């Protein structure tokens, strides 16, 4: 009597077919998961953009990228730990109790419990990157953040042309190497510097100006922080400094820095394939490809250059 079981060959064929089907299915599952993560990241940026608008409605200007402390220092000296825009935005993204405990209007970062500054806030985390929960630099501790404010161009700050009046060029830092009096005159081309700007200052239009963008560990293993930075000046620069809370647009998205590896700490990067997401000043969120035209990217990162931005 003929057996009703599978032959070895039939069994191997079935296993091979199942293997092929799984191999075809896995990329689709991964793509679906990444689409969900990217959507969550975009929603985080959307909520940040809405929070910025609410902040502007109440305070009548956008928050500064960081709070600058005037201590009468001479050039070539460190600043001290400084609050970032993420802290100032807390009441407008449903984190008012944490903001009240931090009391940034009356306290310095160094005098606040690191368990508070190190609070893990999913609203500042891109799930595709998912960095370590804490960022530490010396005694400074902050909860991690994948989102940085748009400062504008780094080169103009370093050259002194973003200061009013212009100041001589320096080598090695944009704000470091300069006195307090000089840094008080710094006027970034973007919307996130040491001073808050009003919407009326964004003469290029809110829909044509970048506000906040992604920073991931794709290039650098360091992460930014929402609470602020260890120093209010650029030293070299590390994420302990202000480039943990702001970024620049004169280096390409996802640029690895090449021989000048320090660039990676200032550029906007993302683990989403092909580019990074940004919130614009009108509250919308756009995905910018890493192949975006360099001039277009520069113009989007400046609030009042008068340039006409084509489709991108």
N, C-alpha and C positions, 0 to 999 in steps of 0.2 A: 504494500500500500504506500502511495506517495506521501511524503511528509508535507504538512501544511506550514512549516516554519520557513524563515528566510534563509537563503543561502548566504555564505560569507560575502560573496560579490555584491549581492543585493543590499546587504547591511552596510557595506562600505560605500556604496553609491548613495544610500539614504543619508549617511553621516556626512558625506561630501556635499550633498545638496543643502543640508542644514547649515553646514559651515559657510557655504557661499551666501546663503540668505542672511545669516548673522553678520557676515562681513559687509553686505550691502546695507543692512539695517543700522549698524553702529554709527556710521557717519551722519545718517539722518537724525538719529537720536542726539548725537553731540551737537549738531546744528540747531536742533530744536531747543536744547538746553542753553546754548549760547544766545539764541534769539531771546529767550526768557531773561537771561542775565543782562543782556544789553538793554532790554526794555526796562528792567528794574533800575539800571544805571541811569537811563534817560529820565525815568520818573524822579530819581534823586535830584538830578540837575534841574528838572522842572520845578520841584518843590523849593530848591535853593533860589531859583529865579523868582518865584512867587514871593518867597521870603524877602528877597532884596526889594521888591516893589512895595511890600508892606512896610519895610524899614524906611524906604524913601518917603512913603506917605506920612509916616509919623515924625521922622527926624528931618525931613525935607532935603535929604541927600543920601547917597549910597554910603555904606560903611567904608572906612578906609581899609586898605589891605592889611595894614598893621598899625598899631598905635605907636607913634614915635615919641621917645622920651628925650627931652632936652635937659641934659645934665651939665652943660658947660664943658664937655670934653674937648680935648685937642684932637687934631687929626691922628689917624693911625692907632686908635684905641677901640677896644670892644664897646659895644653897647651892652644893654642888659636884657634879660628875658622880657619879651613884649607880647601883648595880646594880639591875636590875629582876627581877621574878619569873621571866621567861623564862630568865635566866642560872641562877638557882637550880634550875630544873627540868631543866636539861640532862642530868644523870646518869640521869634517870627517863624520858627520851625517846630513849635510845640515843645520847647525845652526851657520854658521860663523858670521852673524851679532850680534847674542847674545853673542858669544864668544868675539868679538871685544869690545862690551860694558862692559863686565865683566873685561876684561884685566887682567887675572889671573897672567900674567908674571910680571906685574908692580904694581898690587893692592892686598891688603889683603881683605879677605871676609868681614871683619867688616866695610870696607870703601866703600862697594858697596851697591847701592840701593836694598833693600830687594824685591822690585817689579821685579827686574831682577833675583835675585837668586831664587825667588819664582815662576818663569815662569813655567806654566804647559806644559810639553812636553809629548805628547802621545807616543813617541818613547821609553819612559822609563816606560810605564804603561802596566801591564798585564790586559786585559779587564775582565778576570775571577775574579780577585781580586778587581780592581777598587778602590784603596785607596782614602782617602781625598786628595785634590789637593796640600795642603801645609803641610809641616813638620816643627814644631816649637820647639825650645829648648832654653828657655830664649829669648834673642834678636836675635837668629839665626833663619833664615827662609830659607827653600829650597823647591823647587818643589819636589813632591813625586817621588819615584822610586821603582820599583819592582825588580831591578836587582843589584846584588852585585858582586864585584870582588872576586876571590878565593884567599884567603890569605894562605891557607895551614892548618896546625894544630895549634890550640890554645895552647895545653898543652906544646909543645916544646918552644913556646915563653915565656910562664909563667915560665917554669923551667929554662930558660936561655940557653937551648941547641941550639936555633936558632940564637944565637948571636955569633959573631966571634971576639975575643975568647969567650968561654962560660962564663957566669956570674952566680952568685948564684941564686937559686930559690927565687921567691917572692910569696906572697899570696894575691890574690885579683885582679891581673891585669897583662896583658902581657907587655904593654909598660908603663903604669902608675907605679909609685914607682921607676922609673929608671931615671938616669940623662940623659941629652942630649948626652953626650959623649958615654954612653952605647947604647942608642937608635940609634945612628948613625952606630953602628956595627950590627944592626939587619938585618938578612938575612932570610926572610920567605921562606918556602918550596914551596909555591905556586907562582903564577906569579903576584900577586897584593899586593905589600907591599909599603913601603915608597921610594923604588928605582925602576926604570924601568928596565926590563930585555930584552935582545935581544933574538931572536928566537934561536940563537945558544946556549943560556944558558938552553934551554928546551931540555935536552939530552934524555928524555924519549920519545920524538917525539911529534909533534904538535897535532896529532890525538889521543894521549893518555893522554892529559893534559887538565884539565878543566880551563876555562878562566873566565867566568861570569855565575852566576846562579840566580835562582829566590828566592826572599824573599817576602812573602805575609803576610797578617794579619790573616792567619789561626790560628796561635798559639798566636802571640802577636798582640795587637791592634795598635801598633806603626808601622810606615812605615819608610823606608829609604829615602834618598834624593839624587838627582843627583848632586847638587852643591857642597856638601862636608859635613862636620860635625862641630859641635860646638867646640869640642876639638880634638886635634890630638893624644890624649892618651885615654886609656881605664880606665874609672872610674866605675867600678861596674858591668855592663856597661849599658849605655842607648843609645838610637838611636841618642842622641845628640853627641855621641862619634863616633869613627871611625867605629864601627860596623854598622853604617848606610850606609856605602859604601863598606864594605868587609864582607866576611863570612868565616867560617871554616868548615873543613871536618872530624873532629874527633868527631862530634856528628851526629847522623843519620838524614837523610832527614825527615822533619816534626816532629822531636822530640819535645815534649812539655816541656822538662826541668825537669819534675818530681819535686822532692823536691828542686832541684837546678834550680829554675825557670829562673834564669839569662841566662841559656843556650839558651833559645828560641830566644834571640836577636842576637845570633851568627850563628845559624843554617840556612841552606837553606830550605825554605818552599814554598809550592804552594797550591793553591786551586784546581788545576787540580787533579782529582781523582787518587790516587795511587802513586804520585811521583812529580818530578819537572823537568823542562827543563833547560838545560845548553848549553852554547856556548863553544866549544872547541877551542883550539889555532889554529887549521887549518881552522877555520871559519865555521865548521859544527855545527849543533844543534842536541842534543840527549836528549831524555826523560829518566831520571834515575828513576827506581822504588824505593820507600821507603824501599823495601825489599832487595836492592842491598847488596851484601856481603860487610861487613865493611872494610875488607882489600882492596878489589877492589876499593871501594870509596876513601879510604885513598891514594892509589897509584895514582888514577886519579887526585887527588887534589895536588899532588907534582910533580914538574917539573924535578927532577933529582934523584929519588930514585933508579933507575936501575931495578925496578920490572917489570916483564912481566905481562901485563894485559890480562886476558882471556876475552872471550865473556861476555858481560853484557847487 
